[in-house]
Amino acid sequence: MGARELAKRWAAMLDGAVAPTLTRAQIEDLLTGFSADLMAAVRGTGDPSAAHRAADALIAANYRDPLAVHRSVLVLCNDLVQAACHDPACADYAPVRERAAEVAAEFAAAFTAGLRNAALAEQESTMAAALTAAREAEARRQLSEARFQAIFEGASVGIGTVDITTGRVVDVNNAMAEALGVPAAAMPGRTVADILGPANMGDAFEHFQHLLSGEVDRFRIETLHTRPDDSTTVVDLSMTVVRDTAGNPRFLVGVTVDVTERKQLADRLWHDAHHDSLTGLPNRLLFFNRLTAATGQVGVCYLDLDGFKEINDQRGHTAGDQVLRDVAHRLRTALPPTGTAARLGGDEFIVLLENCSGEAELADLAAEILAALDAPFEVAGLSVTVGASIGTALVDTRSTAIDELMHVVDTAMYRNKAARHRR
């Protein structure tokens, strides 16, 4: 399969996801260039950043809903692999699949960031329009007030005004009422604290108090809001002091956007990009992020499974996948609260023990892991046994630069593992 054929499949998958600004033929032409770059990336001869450019291009073409992300990730994880290496028996097939997963993660992360930036840009435009109309009200009251009222009532984001001297709400639009779960008619004349209620008197209210006192002119915060009916939403809230021509504060303008679905999508995409899809364990990226953030002395156990290939060959990949999931479950059970287990790929796993006291604790952990994996695994009614080889490393993060730390960990783990096999 060539780049053009891959682009056609990708464009077909995107049909129905949204009403794009381009025709089907134009979308195919757009994706053809990226398909060639992505095929090179999964073959190891190109730059994975092509996934970032592809995500930006699709957002620019008005693909802005979760379905477009979902279908694109399917193409990158399946069709792209077939295009780059169609024979699963080929020696390059496993590396191609691993690089395809990394490309899909890069695409998902870039798409999420692009969606957020596009939404925030739209919100900022709405906010700017509202503030411009409010400032013009002092100089050209009649005309500018009419314009502001049109924006105020018809805006898809919530807008409200607050008297800066009393802290009481002056007016809100229907979008604001929907976001807070309070009828619009019930808010004017009440204080912000009264409307929010005790459940929401957190960081947002503290920022609001700073506005009223004159300590700051504006703030923006993303906060979890509990409605009166006990349902919750994630609200992106911006508040700004509006001043007259002499610079005196007159009132506050607040803008709210319900970002619950976008936040859920971002969280889901982040989880998918940082966790192994088969076992649910952290992947290589998240593991090394946690290793980088660790302080003091850390212990690392690197292990791969003995006899796993025979299970795959004799009982099939479905049985092999079940064993990997069971291994992941046993690793989670065996680890202390300060431990993190991750899957690097294939039958390779790695464990991080933060605040490790020394070689003895690390050796005990390795023994517990081996003991946890010692019992037979039940697969399709049959009992199979899987062993493990473990290499360990003890590293002091306080005296080791991050790049050196990763190098030390890799070197020590593979050295210990090689020594174990020689014995």
N, C-alpha and C positions, 0 to 999 in steps of 0.2 A: 504494500500500500504506500503510495506516495503522499507528498504534502497536500496536493490538491484534493485527493480522495479523503484524507483525514479532515481537511477543512470542510468538505461537503457533509461529512458525517456530523461534525461539530455543529455546523449551521442547522442541520436537520434536527439535532437534539434541542437546539435553542428555539425552534418553532413553537409558538404559543406561550413562551415565557414572558414576553412583553411585546409592546408595539414599538419596534426600533425605528430609528430615524433613517436607516438604510434599507435598501431592497435586499432580497435574498441573495441575488448575484453579488451585490456589493459586500455583503457579510462574508460570502465565500471568498471573495478576493482579499478581504481584510484578514481573514483567518489563515489563508494560504501561507502568507509570509511568516506568521507566528508559528504555524504548524512545522515548517521547515526548521525554524530555530529550536523549537521544543524537541523535535526528533533528534537533532544534534545534541541537545542537552542531556536527554536520557541515554544517548549512546556514549556520553562522556566526552564528546568533542566540541560541545557548545556551552554557552553561558546560561545557567538556570534562571537568570534575571529576565529572560524572555517571558517567563510566566507573569512577572510583574507588569511588563509592557502590554501583554495580552489582556490582563485584567483592566488596566487603565483604558485600553481601546474599547473594550466592551461596555464599560461604564459610560464612556463618551458617546457610544452608539445607543445609549438609553436602556441598556440592560441593567436594571437596578432592583431586581427582586430576588429572594432566596432561591427560587426555582432555577434561575440562570446559574447561580453558584453550584447548586447540587448537580445539575446536568453537565456542567463544564468539568467538575471534578470527576464524574463518571467517565467522561471522554478521556481525560488525562490519565486516569488509572487503568483504563481498559483499552480503548481504541489506540491511544498513543503507544502503549506497550506493544500491541499487535503490529502497528506500523513500523516501529523501530526494530522489533525482533519477534517475528511471527511464530517461531518454533520454540515451544517451552523446553525442548530437550537441549537447546543450544546453551553453551557455557555462559554466554553473555545474558541469558534471560533473567536470572536472579538480580544481577546488578542493574539491568534496565528497569525492572519492576521497582527496585529500591529508589533509583533516581527519579522514576515517574512519581512515586509517592512524595518525594521531596518537592518535585515541581508542582504537584497538586497542592501541597501545603503552602508553598510560596504563592501560588495563584489565589488560594482561599484567603490568606492573610492580606494580600494586596487588594483583593476585591473588597474585603471588609473595611480596610482603611479608606479605600476610595469612596465607598458608600457613605461612610461617616463624614468624610470631608465634603462630599457633595451636599449631604443633608445640612451640615453645619453652615456651609456657604449660603444655602437657601434661607436658613434661619437668620444669619447675619444680615442678609439683604432685607428680610422682612423687618428686622429690628431697626435697621438704618432708615427704612421708609417711615416707620412709626415715629422714630425720634425726630426725623426731619419735619414731619407734619406737626409734631408737638411744638418744636421751636418756632415754626412759622406762625403758630396760633397767636403769639404775642404781637407780631407786626401786622399780620393780615388775618385778623381773627375770623371773619366770616368765611372767606374762601378756604383758608387752611383748616379751619375746624370741620368744614364739610368734607374735605379730602381725608382728614384723619378719621372721621366717623366712618367713611366708606371702608378704609383699610381696617379700622378697628372691628367693625361688624363682620366683614367678609373674610378676615384672615383665617387661614387654616391652623394657625398656631394660637395659643392662648395669650391674650394681652389684658393687662389690668393696670390701673393707676391707683396710687396711694398718696394721701395727703401727708407731706413730709413733717408737718408740725404736730399732727395728732397720731400718725401711724394707722389711720383708718382708711379702709378701701373707699375709693370714689366711684369707680366703675370697672366692670369686667365684661368681656365678650363671652359668647357661648362656648367657644373653644376652651377658654380658661375654666369655665364651670365644669365642662366635661372632664378635663384633666384632673381637677381636684375632687370631682364627685359631689360638688355642692351647687345647688341651684343659683343661677346668676342673680336672680332677684333677692336672694337671701344674703348676699355679701356686702353690698354698699352700706357704709356706716359702721361696720364691725371692724375690729382690729385684726391684723394679720394673725396674731397669736390665737385669737378666738376661732378664726376660720380654720387654721391648721390643726388645732387641737393638740392635746398632750403627746399623742403618738408621733407627731411630726416636729416636735420642738427640739430639733437637733442643730446640725451645722448650718442649715439654711437660715434658721431663725437668728443664730448668732451673727451671720453675715448681714442680715437685715437690720439688726440693731446697730451694727457699725455704720450702715448707710444713714440711719436716722440721726446718729450722733455726729455725722460729718467726717468720720475717720477715713472713709473711702467713698469714691464716686460711683463705683460699679462692682459687681461681682457676678460670677457665673459658676454654677455648681450642678452636678448630676446627683440626684438624691432619690431614695426610695420613699414613696408617698403612700400612706395608708388612707383609703377613703373611709367615709362614715359607714359604708356597708361592709367594712373589713377587707375589701379587695385591695390589692396593691398594684402600683404602677411605678415605673422608673421615669422620673421627670427631669428633663434638662431645663434648668431655671436660670434666667438672666435677669438682673435688676440694675437699673441705671438711674442716677439722679439727673433730672432735667432742670436746667438753670435758665433764668431770664437773661436779657441782654446785658444786665449789670453784673451777672455772675452769681446772683443770689439763687439758692435752691428753691424750686417751686413745688415739684412733686416727683414721685418715683414712677417709672414705667417698668413693669415686670412682663417677661415673655416666658411662656412654658411650652415645651414640646414633649409629648408622650413618646419616649424612646424605648418602651418596654420590648416591643418585638425586635427592634434593631439591636438592643442590648442582648436579648436572648440569642439572636443569630450570631452576634459577635462572640458571645461566650461559647456557643456550640462550635463555631469555626475555630476558635482558639483551642478548645479542648481537642478537636479532631487533628489540628496541626501539631499538637504537642503530646499525643498519646498514640500508642500502637492500636490499630483498629481491631486486631484479632484478640489480644489479651486485655486491653484496657489499661495496661501499664504505661507509665511515662516512656516516651521514645528518647532517642539519642539527644535530640535538641533540648528537651526539658531536663534530662539528666545533667548535661553539662552546664545548663543554666543554674541548677541547684548546686552543683559542685563549685561553680564560680562564686555563688553567693555564700557558701559555707565559710565559717570562721574557725580558727583554731586547728586542732588535729582531726583529720578525717581518715576513716578506713574505707577501702574499696575492695569488693570481692567481684572478680570476673569469673563467670562460669559458662561453659557450654555443655550440652547434653551428650552423653555417651550412648550410642546405639539408637539415636533418634532417626538417622537415615534409614536404618533397617525397618523401623516402624512405617515410615513413609513408603518405602519400596514394597513391603510385604502386605500392609493393611490399607494403604492409600492415604492421600493427603487429608481426607476428612478425619481419619483417626489421628494423624499427626497434629492437625489443628486442635483436636480435643485434648491431646496430651499437653500442648503448649499452654492452652487455657488453664488446665489443671496445675501445671507447674507454676504459672503466675499466681494462682490462688494459694498454693502452698507457700510461695515466697512471701506473699503478703501476711500470711498467718505467722510465719516464723520470725518476721522482722520486729524489732522494738519500735517504739514511737519515733525514735530519731533516725530510723532507717528508711531508705527509698530504694525500691527495686524498679529497674527499667529493662525493656527489651531492645537490644541493639539491632536485631534482625536475625532471621533464620532461627537457629537454636541457641543463640548467644544472649545471655542476660548479664546485667551488672547491678551491683548493690552498693549504695553509698551509706555509710554510718557516720553521722555527724557527731562531734564531741567525743570521738573515740578515745578511750583512756590509754590504749596501747596495744601491743601485739597480742597480749593474752585475750583481751576482749574481742579483737578481730578474729583470732583463731577460734574462740568459742562460737562466734557468729557463723563462721564457715562450717563448723561442725554441726550447728543447728540446721543450717541450710541443707547439708548433705543428709542429715537424719530425716528432714522433712521430705526429701525426694526419694528416700530409700524404699518406702512402701510402694507396692505395685499400683499401677494405674488401671482403672476399669474403663475399657473402650469397647463399645458395642457388645457388652456382655463378656468380653475377654479380658484377662489380666495380663498386662505387659509391664516390664521392668525397665526403667530408664535410670542410668547413672549420671554422674556429673563430674567434670573436672573443674577445679576452682583455683584461680590465681589471686593473690592478695597484694595490696600495697597500702602502706601507712604514710600519709603526707601531712606536713604542717603547712597549712595555707597562709599562716602569718609570715613565713619566711620564704615563700615561693610565689613568684609572679604567675599570673593566670596561665599564660602560654606554657611556661615551664612546668606548672603543676599538671596540666593535661598531658604533657610529654612524659613526665615522671610516672604518672598513673598508667599510661599506655605501655611504657617500657617495662615497668615492674610487673604488670599483670601478665604480659606475654612471656616475660622471662620466667616467672613462677610457673606459668602453665607449661612452658616447654620443659622445665626441670621436672615437673610432675609426670609428664609423659615419658621422659627418659628413665624415671624410676619404675 
